[in-house]
Amino acid sequence: MLLYLVTYDISCNKRRLKVANLLEGYGRRVQYSVFECVLPIAKYQELRDRLRRQVESEDSIRFYPLSAHTLGQVEVWGGSPVLQPPGSTIV
């Protein structure tokens, strides 16, 4: 699983609401148009496919995967801490 930062800029209120509602099912809103989503690759691909059907050419959606290395460098001032992907467990 990876942490994906998903951002969007959508001018149409109806489409923007649909995108926000969809993203709420996959992650946590951290700013108005920014979500943190901890997802396995299959769920990430599912999210991308579902979002692709919602957006138009004038819309902008960006996906930023954060590796363990870059995740450790994230600074958060105020609000909730950054979501953390579950660590691997060896039993």
PDB file of N, CA, C and O in Angstrom:
ATOM      1  N   MET A   1       0.841  -1.180   0.000  1.00  0.00           N
ATOM      2  CA  MET A   1       0.000   0.000   0.000  1.00  0.00           C
ATOM      3  C   MET A   1       0.879   1.234   0.000  1.00  0.00           C
ATOM      4  O   MET A   1       1.960   1.260   0.587  1.00  0.00           O
ATOM      5  N   LEU A   2       0.384   2.245  -0.671  1.00  0.00           N
ATOM      6  CA  LEU A   2       1.062   3.535  -0.722  1.00  0.00           C
ATOM      7  C   LEU A   2       0.091   4.619  -0.292  1.00  0.00           C
ATOM      8  O   LEU A   2      -1.127   4.451  -0.355  1.00  0.00           O
ATOM      9  N   LEU A   3       0.655   5.731   0.142  1.00  0.00           N
ATOM     10  CA  LEU A   3      -0.138   6.917   0.398  1.00  0.00           C
ATOM     11  C   LEU A   3      -0.142   7.741  -0.882  1.00  0.00           C
ATOM     12  O   LEU A   3       0.914   8.061  -1.428  1.00  0.00           O
ATOM     13  N   TYR A   4      -1.330   8.080  -1.354  1.00  0.00           N
ATOM     14  CA  TYR A   4      -1.483   8.929  -2.538  1.00  0.00           C
ATOM     15  C   TYR A   4      -2.104  10.240  -2.093  1.00  0.00           C
ATOM     16  O   TYR A   4      -3.109  10.256  -1.382  1.00  0.00           O
ATOM     17  N   LEU A   5      -1.503  11.326  -2.515  1.00  0.00           N
ATOM     18  CA  LEU A   5      -2.080  12.641  -2.323  1.00  0.00           C
ATOM     19  C   LEU A   5      -2.822  12.945  -3.616  1.00  0.00           C
ATOM     20  O   LEU A   5      -2.215  12.973  -4.687  1.00  0.00           O
ATOM     21  N   VAL A   6      -4.126  13.172  -3.527  1.00  0.00           N
ATOM     22  CA  VAL A   6      -4.948  13.420  -4.708  1.00  0.00           C
ATOM     23  C   VAL A   6      -5.496  14.837  -4.600  1.00  0.00           C
ATOM     24  O   VAL A   6      -6.143  15.193  -3.616  1.00  0.00           O
ATOM     25  N   THR A   7      -5.228  15.636  -5.624  1.00  0.00           N
ATOM     26  CA  THR A   7      -5.701  17.018  -5.656  1.00  0.00           C
ATOM     27  C   THR A   7      -6.535  17.230  -6.906  1.00  0.00           C
ATOM     28  O   THR A   7      -6.351  16.547  -7.913  1.00  0.00           O
ATOM     29  N   TYR A   8      -7.450  18.178  -6.832  1.00  0.00           N
ATOM     30  CA  TYR A   8      -8.273  18.454  -8.007  1.00  0.00           C
ATOM     31  C   TYR A   8      -8.620  19.929  -8.095  1.00  0.00           C
ATOM     32  O   TYR A   8      -8.660  20.644  -7.093  1.00  0.00           O
ATOM     33  N   ASP A   9      -8.869  20.359  -9.313  1.00  0.00           N
ATOM     34  CA  ASP A   9      -9.343  21.710  -9.612  1.00  0.00           C
ATOM     35  C   ASP A   9     -10.442  21.547 -10.655  1.00  0.00           C
ATOM     36  O   ASP A   9     -10.167  21.310 -11.831  1.00  0.00           O
ATOM     37  N   ILE A  10     -11.676  21.675 -10.215  1.00  0.00           N
ATOM     38  CA  ILE A  10     -12.828  21.436 -11.078  1.00  0.00           C
ATOM     39  C   ILE A  10     -13.760  22.627 -10.945  1.00  0.00           C
ATOM     40  O   ILE A  10     -14.212  22.938  -9.843  1.00  0.00           O
ATOM     41  N   SER A  11     -14.057  23.304 -12.063  1.00  0.00           N
ATOM     42  CA  SER A  11     -14.850  24.526 -12.013  1.00  0.00           C
ATOM     43  C   SER A  11     -16.349  24.276 -11.886  1.00  0.00           C
ATOM     44  O   SER A  11     -17.065  25.115 -11.339  1.00  0.00           O
ATOM     45  N   CYS A  12     -16.830  23.154 -12.374  1.00  0.00           N
ATOM     46  CA  CYS A  12     -18.262  22.848 -12.334  1.00  0.00           C
ATOM     47  C   CYS A  12     -18.644  22.311 -10.948  1.00  0.00           C
ATOM     48  O   CYS A  12     -18.116  21.290 -10.509  1.00  0.00           O
ATOM     49  N   ASN A  13     -19.555  22.999 -10.268  1.00  0.00           N
ATOM     50  CA  ASN A  13     -19.947  22.596  -8.912  1.00  0.00           C
ATOM     51  C   ASN A  13     -20.470  21.166  -8.861  1.00  0.00           C
ATOM     52  O   ASN A  13     -20.142  20.427  -7.932  1.00  0.00           O
ATOM     53  N   LYS A  14     -21.267  20.765  -9.830  1.00  0.00           N
ATOM     54  CA  LYS A  14     -21.862  19.427  -9.838  1.00  0.00           C
ATOM     55  C   LYS A  14     -20.777  18.346  -9.951  1.00  0.00           C
ATOM     56  O   LYS A  14     -20.790  17.372  -9.198  1.00  0.00           O
ATOM     57  N   ARG A  15     -19.836  18.521 -10.896  1.00  0.00           N
ATOM     58  CA  ARG A  15     -18.748  17.552 -11.059  1.00  0.00           C
ATOM     59  C   ARG A  15     -17.820  17.558  -9.851  1.00  0.00           C
ATOM     60  O   ARG A  15     -17.358  16.505  -9.414  1.00  0.00           O
ATOM     61  N   ARG A  16     -17.545  18.749  -9.311  1.00  0.00           N
ATOM     62  CA  ARG A  16     -16.656  18.857  -8.153  1.00  0.00           C
ATOM     63  C   ARG A  16     -17.243  18.103  -6.959  1.00  0.00           C
ATOM     64  O   ARG A  16     -16.512  17.426  -6.237  1.00  0.00           O
ATOM     65  N   LEU A  17     -18.549  18.215  -6.747  1.00  0.00           N
ATOM     66  CA  LEU A  17     -19.199  17.503  -5.653  1.00  0.00           C
ATOM     67  C   LEU A  17     -19.134  15.991  -5.861  1.00  0.00           C
ATOM     68  O   LEU A  17     -18.893  15.241  -4.915  1.00  0.00           O
ATOM     69  N   LYS A  18     -19.349  15.544  -7.098  1.00  0.00           N
ATOM     70  CA  LYS A  18     -19.264  14.109  -7.389  1.00  0.00           C
ATOM     71  C   LYS A  18     -17.858  13.573  -7.131  1.00  0.00           C
ATOM     72  O   LYS A  18     -17.697  12.489  -6.570  1.00  0.00           O
ATOM     73  N   VAL A  19     -16.848  14.327  -7.536  1.00  0.00           N
ATOM     74  CA  VAL A  19     -15.455  13.905  -7.331  1.00  0.00           C
ATOM     75  C   VAL A  19     -15.141  13.865  -5.839  1.00  0.00           C
ATOM     76  O   VAL A  19     -14.536  12.906  -5.361  1.00  0.00           O
ATOM     77  N   ALA A  20     -15.543  14.893  -5.103  1.00  0.00           N
ATOM     78  CA  ALA A  20     -15.286  14.930  -3.663  1.00  0.00           C
ATOM     79  C   ALA A  20     -15.968  13.755  -2.963  1.00  0.00           C
ATOM     80  O   ALA A  20     -15.362  13.103  -2.113  1.00  0.00           O
ATOM     81  N   ASN A  21     -17.212  13.486  -3.312  1.00  0.00           N
ATOM     82  CA  ASN A  21     -17.934  12.368  -2.698  1.00  0.00           C
ATOM     83  C   ASN A  21     -17.258  11.034  -3.012  1.00  0.00           C
ATOM     84  O   ASN A  21     -17.158  10.163  -2.148  1.00  0.00           O
ATOM     85  N   LEU A  22     -16.798  10.883  -4.247  1.00  0.00           N
ATOM     86  CA  LEU A  22     -16.109   9.658  -4.630  1.00  0.00           C
ATOM     87  C   LEU A  22     -14.816   9.496  -3.820  1.00  0.00           C
ATOM     88  O   LEU A  22     -14.541   8.417  -3.295  1.00  0.00           O
ATOM     89  N   LEU A  23     -14.035  10.560  -3.724  1.00  0.00           N
ATOM     90  CA  LEU A  23     -12.769  10.497  -2.992  1.00  0.00           C
ATOM     91  C   LEU A  23     -12.974  10.226  -1.503  1.00  0.00           C
ATOM     92  O   LEU A  23     -12.129   9.589  -0.874  1.00  0.00           O
ATOM     93  N   GLU A  24     -14.071  10.694  -0.934  1.00  0.00           N
ATOM     94  CA  GLU A  24     -14.333  10.443   0.480  1.00  0.00           C
ATOM     95  C   GLU A  24     -14.479   8.951   0.766  1.00  0.00           C
ATOM     96  O   GLU A  24     -14.271   8.516   1.899  1.00  0.00           O
ATOM     97  N   GLY A  25     -14.834   8.171  -0.243  1.00  0.00           N
ATOM     98  CA  GLY A  25     -14.921   6.728  -0.077  1.00  0.00           C
ATOM     99  C   GLY A  25     -13.573   6.030  -0.133  1.00  0.00           C
ATOM    100  O   GLY A  25     -13.484   4.837   0.158  1.00  0.00           O
ATOM    101  N   TYR A  26     -12.531   6.747  -0.499  1.00  0.00           N
ATOM    102  CA  TYR A  26     -11.198   6.151  -0.653  1.00  0.00           C
ATOM    103  C   TYR A  26     -10.153   6.735   0.295  1.00  0.00           C
ATOM    104  O   TYR A  26      -9.094   6.141   0.499  1.00  0.00           O
ATOM    105  N   GLY A  27     -10.448   7.890   0.869  1.00  0.00           N
ATOM    106  CA  GLY A  27      -9.436   8.510   1.710  1.00  0.00           C
ATOM    107  C   GLY A  27     -10.013   9.585   2.596  1.00  0.00           C
ATOM    108  O   GLY A  27     -11.220   9.651   2.829  1.00  0.00           O
ATOM    109  N   ARG A  28      -9.123  10.427   3.084  1.00  0.00           N
ATOM    110  CA  ARG A  28      -9.499  11.480   4.035  1.00  0.00           C
ATOM    111  C   ARG A  28      -9.204  12.848   3.428  1.00  0.00           C
ATOM    112  O   ARG A  28      -8.118  13.091   2.901  1.00  0.00           O
ATOM    113  N   ARG A  29     -10.195  13.735   3.513  1.00  0.00           N
ATOM    114  CA  ARG A  29     -10.007  15.106   3.036  1.00  0.00           C
ATOM    115  C   ARG A  29      -9.095  15.837   4.029  1.00  0.00           C
ATOM    116  O   ARG A  29      -9.357  15.843   5.231  1.00  0.00           O
ATOM    117  N   VAL A  30      -8.022  16.454   3.514  1.00  0.00           N
ATOM    118  CA  VAL A  30      -7.121  17.206   4.379  1.00  0.00           C
ATOM    119  C   VAL A  30      -7.164  18.698   4.094  1.00  0.00           C
ATOM    120  O   VAL A  30      -6.780  19.507   4.939  1.00  0.00           O
ATOM    121  N   GLN A  31      -7.630  19.064   2.911  1.00  0.00           N
ATOM    122  CA  GLN A  31      -7.925  20.446   2.558  1.00  0.00           C
ATOM    123  C   GLN A  31      -9.095  20.397   1.588  1.00  0.00           C
ATOM    124  O   GLN A  31      -9.531  19.315   1.193  1.00  0.00           O
ATOM    125  N   TYR A  32      -9.607  21.562   1.201  1.00  0.00           N
ATOM    126  CA  TYR A  32     -10.832  21.582   0.414  1.00  0.00           C
ATOM    127  C   TYR A  32     -10.757  20.683  -0.824  1.00  0.00           C
ATOM    128  O   TYR A  32     -11.701  19.943  -1.097  1.00  0.00           O
ATOM    129  N   SER A  33      -9.685  20.733  -1.556  1.00  0.00           N
ATOM    130  CA  SER A  33      -9.581  19.918  -2.780  1.00  0.00           C
ATOM    131  C   SER A  33      -8.370  18.987  -2.739  1.00  0.00           C
ATOM    132  O   SER A  33      -7.751  18.710  -3.767  1.00  0.00           O
ATOM    133  N   VAL A  34      -8.041  18.510  -1.540  1.00  0.00           N
ATOM    134  CA  VAL A  34      -6.887  17.624  -1.354  1.00  0.00           C
ATOM    135  C   VAL A  34      -7.295  16.458  -0.450  1.00  0.00           C
ATOM    136  O   VAL A  34      -7.864  16.650   0.624  1.00  0.00           O
ATOM    137  N   PHE A  35      -6.988  15.246  -0.915  1.00  0.00           N
ATOM    138  CA  PHE A  35      -7.280  14.036  -0.154  1.00  0.00           C
ATOM    139  C   PHE A  35      -6.017  13.207   0.015  1.00  0.00           C
ATOM    140  O   PHE A  35      -5.165  13.168  -0.873  1.00  0.00           O
ATOM    141  N   GLU A  36      -5.901  12.541   1.164  1.00  0.00           N
ATOM    142  CA  GLU A  36      -4.871  11.541   1.388  1.00  0.00           C
ATOM    143  C   GLU A  36      -5.551  10.176   1.339  1.00  0.00           C
ATOM    144  O   GLU A  36      -6.535   9.938   2.039  1.00  0.00           O
ATOM    145  N   CYS A  37      -5.021   9.289   0.513  1.00  0.00           N
ATOM    146  CA  CYS A  37      -5.620   7.969   0.339  1.00  0.00           C
ATOM    147  C   CYS A  37      -4.542   6.902   0.480  1.00  0.00           C
ATOM    148  O   CYS A  37      -3.575   6.892  -0.282  1.00  0.00           O
ATOM    149  N   VAL A  38      -4.700   6.010   1.445  1.00  0.00           N
ATOM    150  CA  VAL A  38      -3.800   4.870   1.600  1.00  0.00           C
ATOM    151  C   VAL A  38      -4.474   3.700   0.907  1.00  0.00           C
ATOM    152  O   VAL A  38      -5.505   3.201   1.359  1.00  0.00           O
ATOM    153  N   LEU A  39      -3.866   3.261  -0.218  1.00  0.00           N
ATOM    154  CA  LEU A  39      -4.532   2.278  -1.065  1.00  0.00           C
ATOM    155  C   LEU A  39      -3.570   1.218  -1.587  1.00  0.00           C
ATOM    156  O   LEU A  39      -2.412   1.511  -1.887  1.00  0.00           O
ATOM    157  N   PRO A  40      -4.057  -0.016  -1.694  1.00  0.00           N
ATOM    158  CA  PRO A  40      -3.299  -1.014  -2.464  1.00  0.00           C
ATOM    159  C   PRO A  40      -3.448  -0.663  -3.950  1.00  0.00           C
ATOM    160  O   PRO A  40      -4.367   0.062  -4.328  1.00  0.00           O
ATOM    161  N   ILE A  41      -2.565  -1.166  -4.767  1.00  0.00           N
ATOM    162  CA  ILE A  41      -2.545  -0.797  -6.188  1.00  0.00           C
ATOM    163  C   ILE A  41      -3.884  -1.057  -6.878  1.00  0.00           C
ATOM    164  O   ILE A  41      -4.299  -0.262  -7.721  1.00  0.00           O
ATOM    165  N   ALA A  42      -4.566  -2.150  -6.541  1.00  0.00           N
ATOM    166  CA  ALA A  42      -5.850  -2.464  -7.185  1.00  0.00           C
ATOM    167  C   ALA A  42      -6.901  -1.391  -6.880  1.00  0.00           C
ATOM    168  O   ALA A  42      -7.655  -0.992  -7.767  1.00  0.00           O
ATOM    169  N   LYS A  43      -6.951  -0.925  -5.628  1.00  0.00           N
ATOM    170  CA  LYS A  43      -7.908   0.126  -5.251  1.00  0.00           C
ATOM    171  C   LYS A  43      -7.521   1.458  -5.891  1.00  0.00           C
ATOM    172  O   LYS A  43      -8.389   2.231  -6.294  1.00  0.00           O
ATOM    173  N   TYR A  44      -6.222   1.723  -5.983  1.00  0.00           N
ATOM    174  CA  TYR A  44      -5.759   2.950  -6.645  1.00  0.00           C
ATOM    175  C   TYR A  44      -6.192   2.952  -8.104  1.00  0.00           C
ATOM    176  O   TYR A  44      -6.671   3.971  -8.602  1.00  0.00           O
ATOM    177  N   GLN A  45      -6.033   1.841  -8.790  1.00  0.00           N
ATOM    178  CA  GLN A  45      -6.456   1.749 -10.187  1.00  0.00           C
ATOM    179  C   GLN A  45      -7.965   1.889 -10.317  1.00  0.00           C
ATOM    180  O   GLN A  45      -8.458   2.522 -11.251  1.00  0.00           O
ATOM    181  N   GLU A  46      -8.694   1.300  -9.380  1.00  0.00           N
ATOM    182  CA  GLU A  46     -10.153   1.436  -9.375  1.00  0.00           C
ATOM    183  C   GLU A  46     -10.561   2.901  -9.214  1.00  0.00           C
ATOM    184  O   GLU A  46     -11.439   3.388  -9.928  1.00  0.00           O
ATOM    185  N   LEU A  47      -9.923   3.598  -8.277  1.00  0.00           N
ATOM    186  CA  LEU A  47     -10.204   5.011  -8.055  1.00  0.00           C
ATOM    187  C   LEU A  47      -9.931   5.823  -9.316  1.00  0.00           C
ATOM    188  O   LEU A  47     -10.750   6.653  -9.709  1.00  0.00           O
ATOM    189  N   ARG A  48      -8.797   5.591  -9.947  1.00  0.00           N
ATOM    190  CA  ARG A  48      -8.453   6.314 -11.185  1.00  0.00           C
ATOM    191  C   ARG A  48      -9.495   6.068 -12.265  1.00  0.00           C
ATOM    192  O   ARG A  48      -9.910   7.003 -12.951  1.00  0.00           O
ATOM    193  N   ASP A  49      -9.919   4.826 -12.421  1.00  0.00           N
ATOM    194  CA  ASP A  49     -10.922   4.505 -13.441  1.00  0.00           C
ATOM    195  C   ASP A  49     -12.242   5.209 -13.155  1.00  0.00           C
ATOM    196  O   ASP A  49     -12.873   5.749 -14.063  1.00  0.00           O
ATOM    197  N   ARG A  50     -12.654   5.201 -11.895  1.00  0.00           N
ATOM    198  CA  ARG A  50     -13.916   5.843 -11.536  1.00  0.00           C
ATOM    199  C   ARG A  50     -13.840   7.363 -11.705  1.00  0.00           C
ATOM    200  O   ARG A  50     -14.799   7.986 -12.160  1.00  0.00           O
ATOM    201  N   LEU A  51     -12.700   7.958 -11.339  1.00  0.00           N
ATOM    202  CA  LEU A  51     -12.537   9.400 -11.506  1.00  0.00           C
ATOM    203  C   LEU A  51     -12.505   9.781 -12.983  1.00  0.00           C
ATOM    204  O   LEU A  51     -13.050  10.813 -13.375  1.00  0.00           O
ATOM    205  N   ARG A  52     -11.871   8.954 -13.793  1.00  0.00           N
ATOM    206  CA  ARG A  52     -11.768   9.238 -15.228  1.00  0.00           C
ATOM    207  C   ARG A  52     -13.159   9.414 -15.851  1.00  0.00           C
ATOM    208  O   ARG A  52     -13.334  10.210 -16.774  1.00  0.00           O
ATOM    209  N   ARG A  53     -14.134   8.678 -15.347  1.00  0.00           N
ATOM    210  CA  ARG A  53     -15.508   8.773 -15.871  1.00  0.00           C
ATOM    211  C   ARG A  53     -16.236  10.032 -15.387  1.00  0.00           C
ATOM    212  O   ARG A  53     -17.265  10.405 -15.949  1.00  0.00           O
ATOM    213  N   GLN A  54     -15.708  10.687 -14.349  1.00  0.00           N
ATOM    214  CA  GLN A  54     -16.376  11.861 -13.768  1.00  0.00           C
ATOM    215  C   GLN A  54     -15.876  13.195 -14.327  1.00  0.00           C
ATOM    216  O   GLN A  54     -16.609  14.184 -14.310  1.00  0.00           O
ATOM    217  N   VAL A  55     -14.645  13.229 -14.818  1.00  0.00           N
ATOM    218  CA  VAL A  55     -14.026  14.515 -15.150  1.00  0.00           C
ATOM    219  C   VAL A  55     -14.117  14.821 -16.646  1.00  0.00           C
ATOM    220  O   VAL A  55     -14.289  13.935 -17.483  1.00  0.00           O
ATOM    221  N   GLU A  56     -13.996  16.091 -16.936  1.00  0.00           N
ATOM    222  CA  GLU A  56     -13.992  16.601 -18.312  1.00  0.00           C
ATOM    223  C   GLU A  56     -12.586  17.099 -18.634  1.00  0.00           C
ATOM    224  O   GLU A  56     -11.724  17.162 -17.758  1.00  0.00           O
ATOM    225  N   SER A  57     -12.368  17.449 -19.888  1.00  0.00           N
ATOM    226  CA  SER A  57     -11.026  17.858 -20.325  1.00  0.00           C
ATOM    227  C   SER A  57     -10.541  19.139 -19.648  1.00  0.00           C
ATOM    228  O   SER A  57      -9.333  19.335 -19.510  1.00  0.00           O
ATOM    229  N   GLU A  58     -11.445  20.009 -19.226  1.00  0.00           N
ATOM    230  CA  GLU A  58     -11.019  21.256 -18.576  1.00  0.00           C
ATOM    231  C   GLU A  58     -10.700  21.069 -17.086  1.00  0.00           C
ATOM    232  O   GLU A  58     -10.161  21.975 -16.451  1.00  0.00           O
ATOM    233  N   ASP A  59     -11.026  19.910 -16.537  1.00  0.00           N
ATOM    234  CA  ASP A  59     -10.749  19.621 -15.130  1.00  0.00           C
ATOM    235  C   ASP A  59      -9.292  19.183 -14.957  1.00  0.00           C
ATOM    236  O   ASP A  59      -8.627  18.771 -15.908  1.00  0.00           O
ATOM    237  N   SER A  60      -8.824  19.285 -13.726  1.00  0.00           N
ATOM    238  CA  SER A  60      -7.461  18.853 -13.411  1.00  0.00           C
ATOM    239  C   SER A  60      -7.492  18.001 -12.149  1.00  0.00           C
ATOM    240  O   SER A  60      -7.999  18.424 -11.111  1.00  0.00           O
ATOM    241  N   ILE A  61      -6.940  16.789 -12.255  1.00  0.00           N
ATOM    242  CA  ILE A  61      -6.761  15.924 -11.095  1.00  0.00           C
ATOM    243  C   ILE A  61      -5.309  15.471 -11.106  1.00  0.00           C
ATOM    244  O   ILE A  61      -4.779  15.094 -12.151  1.00  0.00           O
ATOM    245  N   ARG A  62      -4.667  15.507  -9.944  1.00  0.00           N
ATOM    246  CA  ARG A  62      -3.274  15.087  -9.828  1.00  0.00           C
ATOM    247  C   ARG A  62      -3.152  14.040  -8.734  1.00  0.00           C
ATOM    248  O   ARG A  62      -3.778  14.140  -7.679  1.00  0.00           O
ATOM    249  N   PHE A  63      -2.338  13.040  -9.009  1.00  0.00           N
ATOM    250  CA  PHE A  63      -2.074  11.946  -8.075  1.00  0.00           C
ATOM    251  C   PHE A  63      -0.590  11.975  -7.731  1.00  0.00           C
ATOM    252  O   PHE A  63       0.256  11.889  -8.621  1.00  0.00           O
ATOM    253  N   TYR A  64      -0.274  12.095  -6.463  1.00  0.00           N
ATOM    254  CA  TYR A  64       1.110  12.109  -6.021  1.00  0.00           C
ATOM    255  C   TYR A  64       1.333  10.908  -5.101  1.00  0.00           C
ATOM    256  O   TYR A  64       0.890  10.930  -3.952  1.00  0.00           O
ATOM    257  N   PRO A  65       2.009   9.863  -5.579  1.00  0.00           N
ATOM    258  CA  PRO A  65       2.334   8.753  -4.674  1.00  0.00           C
ATOM    259  C   PRO A  65       3.496   9.167  -3.778  1.00  0.00           C
ATOM    260  O   PRO A  65       4.466   9.768  -4.240  1.00  0.00           O
ATOM    261  N   LEU A  66       3.389   8.841  -2.492  1.00  0.00           N
ATOM    262  CA  LEU A  66       4.447   9.179  -1.553  1.00  0.00           C
ATOM    263  C   LEU A  66       5.103   7.898  -1.060  1.00  0.00           C
ATOM    264  O   LEU A  66       4.451   7.034  -0.475  1.00  0.00           O
ATOM    265  N   SER A  67       6.373   7.794  -1.302  1.00  0.00           N
ATOM    266  CA  SER A  67       7.129   6.627  -0.836  1.00  0.00           C
ATOM    267  C   SER A  67       7.420   6.769   0.654  1.00  0.00           C
ATOM    268  O   SER A  67       7.210   7.833   1.236  1.00  0.00           O
ATOM    269  N   ALA A  68       7.897   5.708   1.258  1.00  0.00           N
ATOM    270  CA  ALA A  68       8.259   5.751   2.673  1.00  0.00           C
ATOM    271  C   ALA A  68       9.324   6.825   2.917  1.00  0.00           C
ATOM    272  O   ALA A  68       9.324   7.489   3.953  1.00  0.00           O
ATOM    273  N   HIS A  69      10.228   6.983   1.948  1.00  0.00           N
ATOM    274  CA  HIS A  69      11.287   7.983   2.079  1.00  0.00           C
ATOM    275  C   HIS A  69      10.701   9.402   2.092  1.00  0.00           C
ATOM    276  O   HIS A  69      11.002  10.187   2.991  1.00  0.00           O
ATOM    277  N   THR A  70       9.878   9.727   1.111  1.00  0.00           N
ATOM    278  CA  THR A  70       9.320  11.081   1.044  1.00  0.00           C
ATOM    279  C   THR A  70       8.267  11.312   2.113  1.00  0.00           C
ATOM    280  O   THR A  70       8.108  12.437   2.587  1.00  0.00           O
ATOM    281  N   LEU A  71       7.543  10.268   2.501  1.00  0.00           N
ATOM    282  CA  LEU A  71       6.537  10.397   3.544  1.00  0.00           C
ATOM    283  C   LEU A  71       7.170  10.868   4.852  1.00  0.00           C
ATOM    284  O   LEU A  71       6.568  11.646   5.592  1.00  0.00           O
ATOM    285  N   GLY A  72       8.366  10.401   5.130  1.00  0.00           N
ATOM    286  CA  GLY A  72       9.075  10.819   6.336  1.00  0.00           C
ATOM    287  C   GLY A  72       9.498  12.275   6.321  1.00  0.00           C
ATOM    288  O   GLY A  72       9.869  12.815   7.364  1.00  0.00           O
ATOM    289  N   GLN A  73       9.453  12.925   5.166  1.00  0.00           N
ATOM    290  CA  GLN A  73       9.857  14.317   5.040  1.00  0.00           C
ATOM    291  C   GLN A  73       8.674  15.282   5.023  1.00  0.00           C
ATOM    292  O   GLN A  73       8.866  16.496   4.958  1.00  0.00           O
ATOM    293  N   VAL A  74       7.456  14.751   5.080  1.00  0.00           N
ATOM    294  CA  VAL A  74       6.260  15.595   5.055  1.00  0.00           C
ATOM    295  C   VAL A  74       6.149  16.363   6.358  1.00  0.00           C
ATOM    296  O   VAL A  74       6.284  15.788   7.437  1.00  0.00           O
ATOM    297  N   GLU A  75       5.902  17.661   6.259  1.00  0.00           N
ATOM    298  CA  GLU A  75       5.653  18.509   7.421  1.00  0.00           C
ATOM    299  C   GLU A  75       4.178  18.858   7.450  1.00  0.00           C
ATOM    300  O   GLU A  75       3.599  19.196   6.418  1.00  0.00           O
ATOM    301  N   VAL A  76       3.570  18.780   8.610  1.00  0.00           N
ATOM    302  CA  VAL A  76       2.174  19.161   8.778  1.00  0.00           C
ATOM    303  C   VAL A  76       2.101  20.201   9.881  1.00  0.00           C
ATOM    304  O   VAL A  76       2.568  19.970  10.997  1.00  0.00           O
ATOM    305  N   TRP A  77       1.524  21.326   9.570  1.00  0.00           N
ATOM    306  CA  TRP A  77       1.316  22.392  10.545  1.00  0.00           C
ATOM    307  C   TRP A  77      -0.185  22.532  10.749  1.00  0.00           C
ATOM    308  O   TRP A  77      -0.879  23.018   9.857  1.00  0.00           O
ATOM    309  N   GLY A  78      -0.693  22.126  11.878  1.00  0.00           N
ATOM    310  CA  GLY A  78      -2.125  22.187  12.142  1.00  0.00           C
ATOM    311  C   GLY A  78      -2.848  21.029  11.484  1.00  0.00           C
ATOM    312  O   GLY A  78      -2.284  20.342  10.633  1.00  0.00           O
ATOM    313  N   GLY A  79      -4.077  20.813  11.870  1.00  0.00           N
ATOM    314  CA  GLY A  79      -4.865  19.736  11.280  1.00  0.00           C
ATOM    315  C   GLY A  79      -4.411  18.368  11.761  1.00  0.00           C
ATOM    316  O   GLY A  79      -3.647  18.245  12.719  1.00  0.00           O
ATOM    317  N   SER A  80      -4.893  17.357  11.082  1.00  0.00           N
ATOM    318  CA  SER A  80      -4.590  15.966  11.438  1.00  0.00           C
ATOM    319  C   SER A  80      -3.228  15.561  10.903  1.00  0.00           C
ATOM    320  O   SER A  80      -2.768  16.113   9.903  1.00  0.00           O
ATOM    321  N   PRO A  81      -2.571  14.598  11.557  1.00  0.00           N
ATOM    322  CA  PRO A  81      -1.298  14.111  11.029  1.00  0.00           C
ATOM    323  C   PRO A  81      -1.500  13.367   9.711  1.00  0.00           C
ATOM    324  O   PRO A  81      -2.609  12.939   9.392  1.00  0.00           O
ATOM    325  N   VAL A  82      -0.436  13.221   8.966  1.00  0.00           N
ATOM    326  CA  VAL A  82      -0.477  12.522   7.683  1.00  0.00           C
ATOM    327  C   VAL A  82      -0.857  11.061   7.914  1.00  0.00           C
ATOM    328  O   VAL A  82      -0.361  10.422   8.842  1.00  0.00           O
ATOM    329  N   LEU A  83      -1.744  10.537   7.059  1.00  0.00           N
ATOM    330  CA  LEU A  83      -2.083   9.115   7.140  1.00  0.00           C
ATOM    331  C   LEU A  83      -0.826   8.294   6.880  1.00  0.00           C
ATOM    332  O   LEU A  83       0.011   8.681   6.064  1.00  0.00           O
ATOM    333  N   GLN A  84      -0.692   7.192   7.552  1.00  0.00           N
ATOM    334  CA  GLN A  84       0.458   6.321   7.372  1.00  0.00           C
ATOM    335  C   GLN A  84       0.007   4.985   6.803  1.00  0.00           C
ATOM    336  O   GLN A  84      -0.920   4.375   7.337  1.00  0.00           O
ATOM    337  N   PRO A  85       0.639   4.516   5.734  1.00  0.00           N
ATOM    338  CA  PRO A  85       0.332   3.158   5.270  1.00  0.00           C
ATOM    339  C   PRO A  85       0.693   2.160   6.362  1.00  0.00           C
ATOM    340  O   PRO A  85       1.654   2.368   7.102  1.00  0.00           O
ATOM    341  N   PRO A  86      -0.069   1.082   6.463  1.00  0.00           N
ATOM    342  CA  PRO A  86       0.279   0.078   7.475  1.00  0.00           C
ATOM    343  C   PRO A  86       1.638  -0.517   7.189  1.00  0.00           C
ATOM    344  O   PRO A  86       1.988  -0.749   6.032  1.00  0.00           O
ATOM    345  N   GLY A  87       2.399  -0.765   8.222  1.00  0.00           N
ATOM    346  CA  GLY A  87       3.721  -1.372   8.066  1.00  0.00           C
ATOM    347  C   GLY A  87       3.592  -2.837   7.739  1.00  0.00           C
ATOM    348  O   GLY A  87       2.569  -3.457   8.025  1.00  0.00           O
ATOM    349  N   SER A  88       4.616  -3.388   7.145  1.00  0.00           N
ATOM    350  CA  SER A  88       4.588  -4.820   6.853  1.00  0.00           C
ATOM    351  C   SER A  88       4.883  -5.586   8.135  1.00  0.00           C
ATOM    352  O   SER A  88       5.740  -5.195   8.927  1.00  0.00           O
ATOM    353  N   THR A  89       4.171  -6.663   8.322  1.00  0.00           N
ATOM    354  CA  THR A  89       4.331  -7.476   9.510  1.00  0.00           C
ATOM    355  C   THR A  89       4.780  -8.878   9.111  1.00  0.00           C
ATOM    356  O   THR A  89       4.199  -9.493   8.216  1.00  0.00           O
ATOM    357  N   ILE A  90       5.801  -9.369   9.769  1.00  0.00           N
ATOM    358  CA  ILE A  90       6.273 -10.724   9.509  1.00  0.00           C
ATOM    359  C   ILE A  90       5.985 -11.545  10.756  1.00  0.00           C
ATOM    360  O   ILE A  90       6.413 -11.192  11.855  1.00  0.00           O
ATOM    361  N   VAL A  91       5.257 -12.642  10.581  1.00  0.00           N
ATOM    362  CA  VAL A  91       4.898 -13.476  11.717  1.00  0.00           C
ATOM    363  C   VAL A  91       5.622 -14.792  11.606  1.00  0.00           C
ATOM    364  O   VAL A  91       5.466 -15.658  12.467  1.00  0.00           O
TER     365      VAL A  91
END
